[in-house]
Amino acid sequence: MSRVVTWLQYREVEMFRWVNKRQHILIDWLMNRITHMGGATLTLLFTLGMSILGPSPWNEVAMQSFLALTLSHVPVHIVKKKYPRLRPYLVLPHINICKKPLTDHSFPSGHTTAIFAVVIPFVLAWPLLGLMLLPLALLVAMSRMYLGLHYPSDCAAGAFIGTVSALLTGILI
């Protein structure tokens, strides 16, 4: 079993390095901006703003996104405390990092959780939006690796938590 775990960890670091080493001035500019689409400020402003100001039925979908966003960060907070994984740039040598790197724990990715919790209700309400919103959510996840802040499994766990939270709020509402 330990050989399997070692192999998986090695593969994850390789995947992380593959994304993180692809540095280019235009990609740097894009990733440094797109990552904020999963941040607390933008996700909260968007969901609350659309809930209050958006036309029906989009205001209801935005409220579901807001509730999913809120719900999703309960397990994120618990897991970050229970499994305190160091960020890749703190562990691995020769990592490209953003200007103001975070220092809290990396597992799971809160930005990835947030963007998936926000976009999934919109995709469920109008599946064609998925053609635009799902690649956007994946770009936010990629940006977290590109900026040296998360491993692939951090982002996968975040996408899972955000998606499940959105599905649960859809069932409960």
Contact map, one row per residue, 1 for C-alpha under 8 A:
11111000000000000000000000000000000000000000000000000000000000000000000000000000000000000000000000000000000000000000000000000000000000000000000000000000000000000000000000000
11111100000000000000000000000000000000000000000000000000000000000000000000000000000000000000000000000000000000000000000000000000000000000000000000000000000000000000000000000
11111110000000000000000000000000000000000000000000000000000000000000000000000000000000000000000000000000000000000000000000000000000000000000000000000000000000000000000000000
11111111000000000000000000000000000000000000000000000000000000000000000000000000000000000000000000000000000000000000000000000000000000000000000000000000000000000000000000000
11111111100000000000000000000000000000000000000000000000000000000000000000000000000000000000000000000000000000000000000000000000000000000000000000000000000000000000000000000
01111111110000000000000000000000000000000000000000000000000000000000000000000000000000000000000000000000000000000000000000000000000000000000000000000000000000000000000000000
00111111111000000000000000000000000000000000000000000000000000000000000000000000000000000000000000000000000000000000000000000000000000000000000000000000000000000000000000000
00011111111100000000000000000000000000000000000000000000000000000000000000000000000000000000000000000000000000000000000000000000000000000000000000000000000000000000000000000
00001111111110000000000000000000000000000000000000000000000000000000000000000000000000000000000000000000000000000000000000000000000000000000000000000000000000000000000000000
00000111111111000000000000000000000000000000000000000000000000000000000000000000000000000000000000000000000000000000000000000000000000000000000000000000000000000000000000000
00000011111111100000000000000000000000000000000000000000000000000000000000000000000000000000000000000000000000000000000000000000000000000000000000000000000000000000000000000
00000001111111110000000000000000000000000000000000000000000000000000000000000000000000000000000000000000000000000000000000000000000000000000000000000011100000000000000000000
00000000111111111000000000000000000000000000000000000000000000000000000000000000000000000000000000000000000000000000000000000000000000000000000000000010000000000000000000000
00000000011111111100000000000000000000000000000000000000000000000000000000000000000000000000000000000000000000000000000000000000000000000000000000000000000000000000000000000
00000000001111111110000000000000000000000000000000000000000000000000000000000000000000000000000000000000000000000000000000000000000000000000000000000001000000000000000000000
00000000000111111111000000000000000000000000000000000000000000000000000000000000000000000000000000000000000000000000000000000000000000000000000011000011000000000000000000000
00000000000011111111100000000000000000000000000000000000000000000000000000000000000000000000001000000000000000000000000000000000000000000000000000000000000000000000000000000
00000000000001111111110000000000000000000000000000000000000000000000000000000000000000000000000000000000000000000000000000000000000000000000000000000000000000000000000000000
00000000000000111111110000000000000000000000000000000000000000000000000000000000000000000000000000000000000000000000000000000000000000000000010011000000000000000000000000000
00000000000000011111111000000000000000000000000000000000000000000000000000000000000000000000001100000000000000000000000000000000000000000000000011110000000000000000000000000
00000000000000001111111000000000000000000000000000000000000000000000000000000000000000000000001100000000000000000000000000000000000000000000000001000000000000000000000000000
00000000000000000111111100000000000000000000000000000000000000000000000000000000000000000000000000000000000000000000000000000000000000000000000001000000000000000000000000000
00000000000000000001111110110000000000000000000000000000000000000000000000000000000000000000000100000000000000000000000000000000000000000000000000000000000000000000000000000
00000000000000000000011111110000000000000000000000000000000000000000000000000000000000000000000000000000000000000000000000000000000000000000000000000000000000000000000000000
00000000000000000000001111111000000000000000000000000000000000000000000000000000000000000000000000000000000000000000000000000000000000000000000000000000000000000000000000000
00000000000000000000000111111100000000000000000000000000000000000000000000000000000000000000000000000000000000000000000000000000000000000000000000000000000000000000000000000
00000000000000000000001111111110000000000000000000000000000000000000000000000000000000000000000000000000000000000000000000000000000000000000000000000000000000000000000000000
00000000000000000000001111111111000000000000000000000000000000000000000000000000000000000000000000000000000000000000000000000000000000000000000000000000000000000000000000000
00000000000000000000000011111111100000000000000000000000000000000000000000000000000000000000000000000000000000000000000000000000000000000000000000000000000000000000000000000
00000000000000000000000001111111110000000000000000000000000000000000000000000000000000000000000000000000000000000000000000000000000000000000000000000000000000000000000000000
00000000000000000000000000111111111000000000000000000000000000000000000000000000000000000000000000000000000000000000000000000000000000000011001001100000000000000000000000000
00000000000000000000000000011111111100000000000000000000000000000000000000000000000000000000000001000000000000000000000000000000000000000000001000100000000000000000000000000
00000000000000000000000000001111111110000000000000000000000000000000000000000000000000000000000000000000000000000000000000000000000000000000000000000000000000000000000000000
00000000000000000000000000000111111111000000000000000000000000000000000000000000000000000000000000000000000000000000000000000000000000000011001000000000000000000000000000000
00000000000000000000000000000011111111100000000000000000000000000000000000000000000000000000000000000000000000100000000000000000000000000011101100000000000000000000000000000
00000000000000000000000000000001111111100100000000000000000000000000000000000000000000000000000000000000000000100000000000000000000000000001000000000000000000000000000000000
00000000000000000000000000000000111111100110000000000000000000000000000000000000000000000000000000000000000000100010000000000000000000000001000000000000000000000000000000000
00000000000000000000000000000000011111110110000000000000000000000000000000000000000000000000000000000000000001111110000000000000000000000001000000000000000000000000000000000
00000000000000000000000000000000001111111110000000000000000000000000000000000000000000000000000000000000000001100110000000000000000000000000000000000000000000000000000000000
00000000000000000000000000000000000001111111000000000000000000000000000000000000000000000000000000000000000000100100000000000000000000000000000000000000000000000000000000000
00000000000000000000000000000000000000111111100000000000000000000000000000000000000000000000000000000000000000000000000000000000000000000000000000000000000000000000000000000
00000000000000000000000000000000000111111111110000000000000000000000000000000000000000000000000000000000000000000000000000000000000000000000000000000000000000000000000000000
00000000000000000000000000000000000011111111111000000000000000000000000000000000000000000000000000000000000000000110010000000000000000000000000000000000000000000000000000000
00000000000000000000000000000000000000011111111100000000000000000100000000000000000000000000000000000000000000000000000000000000000000000000000000000000000000000000000000000
00000000000000000000000000000000000000001111111110000000000000000000000000000000000000000000000000000000000000000000000000000000000000000000000000000000000000000000000000000
00000000000000000000000000000000000000000111111111000000000000000000000000000000000000000000000000000000000000000000000000000000000000000000000000000000000000000000000000000
00000000000000000000000000000000000000000011111111100000000001101100000000000000000000000000000000000000000000000000010000000000000000000000000000000000000000000000000000000
00000000000000000000000000000000000000000001111111110000000001100100000000000000000000000000000000000000000000000000000000000000000000000000000000000000000000000000000000000
00000000000000000000000000000000000000000000111111111100000000000000000000000000000000000000000000000000000000000000000000000000000000000000000000000000000000000000000000000
00000000000000000000000000000000000000000000011111111110011001100000000000000000000000000000000000000000000000000000000000000000000000000000000000000000000000000000000000000
00000000000000000000000000000000000000000000001111111100011111100000000000000000000000000000000000000000000000000000000000000000000000000000000000000000000000000000000000000
00000000000000000000000000000000000000000000000111111100001000000000000000000000000000000000000000000000000000000000000000000000000000000000000000000000000000000000000000000
00000000000000000000000000000000000000000000000011111110001000000000000000000000000000000000000000000000000000000000000000000000000000000000000000000000000000000000000000000
00000000000000000000000000000000000000000000000011111111011000000000000000000000000000000000000000000000000000000000000000000000000000000000000000000000000000000000000000000
00000000000000000000000000000000000000000000000001001111111000000000000000000000000000000000000000000000000000000000000000000000000000000000000000000000000000000000000000000
00000000000000000000000000000000000000000000000000000111111100000000000000000000000000000000000000000000000000000000000000000000000000000000000000000000000000000000000000000
00000000000000000000000000000000000000000000000000000011111110000000000000000000000000000000000000000000000000000000000000000000000000000000000000000000000000000000000000000
00000000000000000000000000000000000000000000000001100111111111000000000000000000000000000000000000000000000000000000000000000000000000000000000000000000000000000000000000000
00000000000000000000000000000000000000000000000001111111111111100000000000000000000000000000000000000000000000000000000000000000000000000000000000000000000000000000000000000
00000000000000000000000000000000000000000000000000100001111111110000000000000000000000000000000000000000000000000000000000000000000000000000000000000000000000000000000000000
00000000000000000000000000000000000000000000000000100000111111111000000000000000000000000000000000000000000000000000000011001000000000000000000000000000000000000000000000000
00000000000000000000000000000000000000000000001101100000011111111100000000000000000000000000000000000000000000000000010011000000000000000000000000000000000000000000000000000
00000000000000000000000000000000000000000000001101100000001111111110000000000000000000000000000000000000000000000000000000000000000000000000000000000000000000000000000000000
00000000000000000000000000000000000000000000000000000000000111111111000000000000000000000000000000000000000000000000000010000000000000000000000000000000000000000000010011001
00000000000000000000000000000000000000000000001000000000000011111111100000000000000000000000000000000000000000000000111111000000000000000000000000000000000000000000010000000
00000000000000000000000000000000000000000001001100000000000001111111110000000000000000000000000000000000000000000000010000000000000000000000000000000000000000000000000000000
00000000000000000000000000000000000000000000000000000000000000111111111000000000000000000000000000000000000000000000000000000000000000000000000000000000000000000000000010000
00000000000000000000000000000000000000000000000000000000000000011111111100000000000000000000000000000000000000000000110000000000000000000000000000000000000000000100110110000
00000000000000000000000000000000000000000000000000000000000000001111111110000000000000000000000000000000000000001100110000000000000000000000000000000000000000000100110000000
00000000000000000000000000000000000000000000000000000000000000000111111111000000000000000000000000000000000000000000000000000000000000000000000000000000000000000000000000000
00000000000000000000000000000000000000000000000000000000000000000011111111100000000000000000000000000000000000000000000000000000000000000000000000000000000000000000100000000
00000000000000000000000000000000000000000000000000000000000000000001111111110000000000000000000000000000000000001100100000000000000000000000000000000000000000001100100000000
00000000000000000000000000000000000000000000000000000000000000000000111111111000000000000000000000000000000001001100000000000000000000000000000000000000000000000000000000000
00000000000000000000000000000000000000000000000000000000000000000000011111111100000000000000000000000000000000000000000000000000000000000000000000000000000000000000000000000
00000000000000000000000000000000000000000000000000000000000000000000001111111110000000000000000000000000000000000000000000000000000000000000000000000000000000001000000000000
00000000000000000000000000000000000000000000000000000000000000000000000111111111000000000000000000000000001111001000000000000000000000000000000000000000000001001000000000000
00000000000000000000000000000000000000000000000000000000000000000000000011111111100000000000000000000000000000000000000000000000000000000000000000000000000000000000000000000
00000000000000000000000000000000000000000000000000000000000000000000000001111111110000000000000000000000000000000000000000000000000000000000000000000000000000000000000000000
00000000000000000000000000000000000000000000000000000000000000000000000000111111111100000000000000000000001100000000000000000000000000000000000000000000000000000000000000000
00000000000000000000000000000000000000000000000000000000000000000000000000011111111110000000000000000000111100000000000000000000000000000000000000000000000000000000000000000
00000000000000000000000000000000000000000000000000000000000000000000000000001111111100000000000000000000100000000000000000000000000000000000000000000000000000000000000000000
00000000000000000000000000000000000000000000000000000000000000000000000000000111111100000000000000000000000000000000000000000000000000000000000000000000000000000000000000000
00000000000000000000000000000000000000000000000000000000000000000000000000000011111110000000000000000000001000000000000000000000000000000000000000000000000000000000000000000
00000000000000000000000000000000000000000000000000000000000000000000000000000011111111000000000000000000111000000000000000000000000000000000000000000000000000000000000000000
00000000000000000000000000000000000000000000000000000000000000000000000000000001001111100000000000000000111000000000000000000000000000000000000000000000000000000000000000000
00000000000000000000000000000000000000000000000000000000000000000000000000000000000111110110000000000001110000000000000000000000000000000000000000000000000000000000000000000
00000000000000000000000000000000000000000000000000000000000000000000000000000000000011111110000000000011110000000000000000000000000000000000000000011110000000000000000000000
00000000000000000000000000000000000000000000000000000000000000000000000000000000000001111111001000000000000000000000000000000000000000000000000000011110000000000000000000000
00000000000000000000000000000000000000000000000000000000000000000000000000000000000000111111101110000000000000000000000000000000000000000000000000011000000000000000000000000
00000000000000000000000000000000000000000000000000000000000000000000000000000000000001111111000000000000000000000000000000000000000000000000000000000000000000000000000000000
00000000000000000000000000000000000000000000000000000000000000000000000000000000000001111111100000000000000000000000000000000000000000000000000000000000000000000000000000000
00000000000000000000000000000000000000000000000000000000000000000000000000000000000000011111111000000000000000000000000000000000000000000000000000000000000000000000000000000
00000000000000000000000000000000000000000000000000000000000000000000000000000000000000001011111000000000000000000000000000000000000000000000000000000000000000000000000000000
00000000000000000000000000000000000000000000000000000000000000000000000000000000000000000001111100000000000000000000000000000000000000000000000000000000000000000000000000000
00000000000000001001100000000000000000000000000000000000000000000000000000000000000000011001111110000000000000000000000000000000000000000000000000010000000000000000000000000
00000000000000000001101000000000000000000000000000000000000000000000000000000000000000001000011111000000000000000000000000000000000000000000000001110000000000000000000000000
00000000000000000000000000000000000000000000000000000000000000000000000000000000000000001000001111101000000000000000000000000000000000000000000001111000000000000000000000000
00000000000000000000000000000001000000000000000000000000000000000000000000000000000000000000000111111000000000000000000000000000000000000000000000110000000000000000000000000
00000000000000000000000000000000000000000000000000000000000000000000000000000000000000000000000011111000000000000000000000000000000000000000000000000000000000000000000000000
00000000000000000000000000000000000000000000000000000000000000000000000000000000000000000000000001111100000000000000000000000000000000000000000000000000000000000000000000000
00000000000000000000000000000000000000000000000000000000000000000000000000000000000000000000000011111110000000000000000000000000000000000000000000001000000000000000000000000
00000000000000000000000000000000000000000000000000000000000000000000000000000000000000000000000000011111000000000000000000000000000000000000000000001000000000000000000000000
00000000000000000000000000000000000000000000000000000000000000000000000000000000000000100000000000001111100000000000000000000000000000000000000000000000000000000000000000000
00000000000000000000000000000000000000000000000000000000000000000000000000000000000001100000000000000111110000000000000000000000000000000000000000000000000000000000000000000
00000000000000000000000000000000000000000000000000000000000000000000000000000001100111100000000000000011111000000000000000000000000000000000000000000000000000000000000000000
00000000000000000000000000000000000000000000000000000000000000000000000000000001000111100000000000000001111110000000000000000000000000000000000000001110010000000000000000000
00000000000000000000000000000000000000000000000000000000000000000000000000010011001110000000000000000000111110000000000000000000000000000000000000000100110010000000000000000
00000000000000000000000000000000000000000000000000000000000000000000000000010011000000000000000000000000011111001000000000000000000000000000000000000000111011000000000000000
00000000000000000000000000000000000000000000000000000000000000000000000000010000000000000000000000000000011111111000000000000000000000000000000100000100011011000000000000000
00000000000000000000000000000000000001100000000000000000000000000000000010010000000000000000000000000000000111111100000000000000000000000000000000000000000001000000000000000
00000000000000000000000000000000001111110000000000000000000000000000000000000000000000000000000000000000000011111110000000000000000000000001100100000000000001000000000000000
00000000000000000000000000000000000001000000000000000000000000000000000000000000000000000000000000000000000011111111000000000000000000001001100000000000001001100100000000000
00000000000000000000000000000000000001000000000000000000000000000000100110010000000000000000000000000000000111111111100000000000000000000000000000000000001011111110000000000
00000000000000000000000000000000000001110010000000000000000000000000100110000000000000000000000000000000000001111111110000000000000000000000000000000000000001000100000000000
00000000000000000000000000000000000011100010000000000000000000000000000000000000000000000000000000000000000000111111111000000000000000001001000000000000000000000100000000000
00000000000000000000000000000000000000000000000000000000000000000000000000000000000000000000000000000000000000011111111100000000000000001000000000000000000001100110010000000
00000000000000000000000000000000000000000000000000000000000000001001100100000000000000000000000000000000000000001111111110000000000000000000000000000000000000001111110000000
00000000000000000000000000000000000000000010001000000000000001001101100000000000000000000000000000000000000000000111111111000000000000000000000000000000000000000100010000000
00000000000000000000000000000000000000000000000000000000000000001000000000000000000000000000000000000000000000000011111111100000000011001000000000000000000000000000000000000
00000000000000000000000000000000000000000000000000000000000000001000000000000000000000000000000000000000000000000001111111110000000000000000000000000000000000000010011000000
00000000000000000000000000000000000000000000000000000000000011011000000000000000000000000000000000000000000000000000111111111000000000000000000000000000000000000000011001000
00000000000000000000000000000000000000000000000000000000000011001000000000000000000000000000000000000000000000000000011111111110110000000000000000000000000000000000000000000
00000000000000000000000000000000000000000000000000000000000000000000000000000000000000000000000000000000000000000000001111111111110010000000000000000000000000000000000000000
00000000000000000000000000000000000000000000000000000000000000000000000000000000000000000000000000000000000000000000000111111110000000000000000000000000000000000000000000000
00000000000000000000000000000000000000000000000000000000000010000000000000000000000000000000000000000000000000000000000011111110000000000000000000000000000000000000000000000
00000000000000000000000000000000000000000000000000000000000000000000000000000000000000000000000000000000000000000000000001111111110000000000000000000000000000000000000000000
00000000000000000000000000000000000000000000000000000000000000000000000000000000000000000000000000000000000000000000000001111111111000000000000000000000000000000000000000000
00000000000000000000000000000000000000000000000000000000000000000000000000000000000000000000000000000000000000000000000000100111111100000000000000000000000000000000000000000
00000000000000000000000000000000000000000000000000000000000000000000000000000000000000000000000000000000000000000000000001100111111110000000000000000000000000000000000000000
00000000000000000000000000000000000000000000000000000000000000000000000000000000000000000000000000000000000000000000000001100111111111100000000000000000000000000000000000000
00000000000000000000000000000000000000000000000000000000000000000000000000000000000000000000000000000000000000000000000000000011111111100000000000000000000000000000000000000
00000000000000000000000000000000000000000000000000000000000000000000000000000000000000000000000000000000000000000000000000000001111111110000000000000000000000000000000000000
00000000000000000000000000000000000000000000000000000000000000000000000000000000000000000000000000000000000000000000001000100000111111111000000000000000000000000000000000000
00000000000000000000000000000000000000000000000000000000000000000000000000000000000000000000000000000000000000000000001000000000011111111100000000000000000000000000000000000
00000000000000000000000000000000000000000000000000000000000000000000000000000000000000000000000000000000000000000000000000000000011111111110000000000000000000000000000000000
00000000000000000000000000000000000000000000000000000000000000000000000000000000000000000000000000000000000000000000000000000000000111111111000000000000000000000000000000000
00000000000000000000000000000000000000000000000000000000000000000000000000000000000000000000000000000000000000010011001000000000000011111111100000000000000000000000000000000
00000000000000000000000000000000000000000000000000000000000000000000000000000000000000000000000000000000000000000000000000000000000001111111110000000000000000000000000000000
00000000000000000000000000000010011000000000000000000000000000000000000000000000000000000000000000000000000000000000000000000000000000111111111000000000000000000000000000000
00000000000000000000000000000010011111000000000000000000000000000000000000000000000000000000000000000000000000110010000000000000000000011111111100000000000000000000000000000
00000000000000000000000000000000001000000000000000000000000000000000000000000000000000000000000000000000000000110000000000000000000000001111111110000000001000000000000000000
00000000000000000010000000000000000000000000000000000000000000000000000000000000000000000000000000000000000000000000000000000000000000000111111111000000000000000000000000000
00000000000000000000000000000011011000000000000000000000000000000000000000000000000000000000000000000000000000000000000000000000000000000011111111100000000000000000000000000
00000000000000000000000000000000001000000000000000000000000000000000000000000000000000000000000000000000000010100000000000000000000000000001111111111100001000000000000000000
00000000000000010011000000000000000000000000000000000000000000000000000000000000000000000000000000000000000000000000000000000000000000000000111111111111000000000000000000000
00000000000000010011110000000010000000000000000000000000000000000000000000000000000000000000000110000000000000000000000000000000000000000000011111111000000000000000000000000
00000000000000000001000000000011000000000000000000000000000000000000000000000000000000000000000111000000000000000000000000000000000000000000001111111000000000000000000000000
00000000000000000001000000000000000000000000000000000000000000000000000000000000000000111000001111000000000000000000000000000000000000000000000111111100000000000000000000000
00000000000000000000000000000000000000000000000000000000000000000000000000000000000000111000000010001100010000000000000000000000000000000000000111111110000000000000000000000
00000000000000000000000000000000000000000000000000000000000000000000000000000000000000110000000000000000011010000000000000000000000000000000000110011111011000000000000000000
00000000000110010000000000000000000000000000000000000000000000000000000000000000000000110000000000000000010000000000000000000000000000000000000010001111111000000000000000000
00000000000100110000000000000000000000000000000000000000000000000000000000000000000000000000000000000000000000000000000000000000000000000000000010000111111100000000000000000
00000000000100000000000000000000000000000000000000000000000000000000000000000000000000000000000000000000001100000000000000000000000000000000000000000011111110000000000000000
00000000000000000000000000000000000000000000000000000000000000000000000000000000000000000000000000000000011110000000000000000000000000000000000000000111111111000000000000000
00000000000000000000000000000000000000000000000000000000000000000000000000000000000000000000000000000000000110011000000000000000000000000000100100000111111111100000000000000
00000000000000000000000000000000000000000000000000000000000000000000000000000000000000000000000000000000000000000000000000000000000000000000000000000001111111110000000000000
00000000000000000000000000000000000000000000000000000000000000000000000000000000000000000000000000000000001110001000000000000000000000000000000000000000111111111000000000000
00000000000000000000000000000000000000000000000000000000000000000000000000010000000000000000000000000000000111111101000000000000000000000000000000000000011111111100000000000
00000000000000000000000000000000000000000000000000000000000000000000000000000000000000000000000000000000000000011001000000000000000000000000000000000000001111111110000000000
00000000000000000000000000000000000000000000000000000000000000000000000000000000000000000000000000000000000000001000000000000000000000000000000000000000000111111111000000000
00000000000000000000000000000000000000000000000000000000000000000000000100110000000000000000000000000000000000001000100000000000000000000000000000000000000011111111100000000
00000000000000000000000000000000000000000000000000000000000000000001100100000000000000000000000000000000000000011111110000000000000000000000000000000000000001111111110000000
00000000000000000000000000000000000000000000000000000000000000000000000000000000000000000000000000000000000000001001100100000000000000000000000000000000000000111111111000000
00000000000000000000000000000000000000000000000000000000000000000000000000000000000000000000000000000000000000000000100000000000000000000000000000000000000000011111111100000
00000000000000000000000000000000000000000000000000000000000000000001101100000000000000000000000000000000000000000000100000000000000000000000000000000000000000001111111110000
00000000000000000000000000000000000000000000000000000000000000011001100000000000000000000000000000000000000000000001110110000000000000000000000000000000000000000111111111000
00000000000000000000000000000000000000000000000000000000000000000000000000000000000000000000000000000000000000000000000110000000000000000000000000000000000000000011111111100
00000000000000000000000000000000000000000000000000000000000000000001000000000000000000000000000000000000000000000000000000000000000000000000000000000000000000000001111111110
00000000000000000000000000000000000000000000000000000000000000010011000000000000000000000000000000000000000000000000000000000000000000000000000000000000000000000000111111111
00000000000000000000000000000000000000000000000000000000000000010000000000000000000000000000000000000000000000000000000010000000000000000000000000000000000000000000011111111
00000000000000000000000000000000000000000000000000000000000000000000000000000000000000000000000000000000000000000000000000000000000000000000000000000000000000000000001111111
00000000000000000000000000000000000000000000000000000000000000000000000000000000000000000000000000000000000000000000000000000000000000000000000000000000000000000000000111111
00000000000000000000000000000000000000000000000000000000000000010000000000000000000000000000000000000000000000000000000000000000000000000000000000000000000000000000000011111
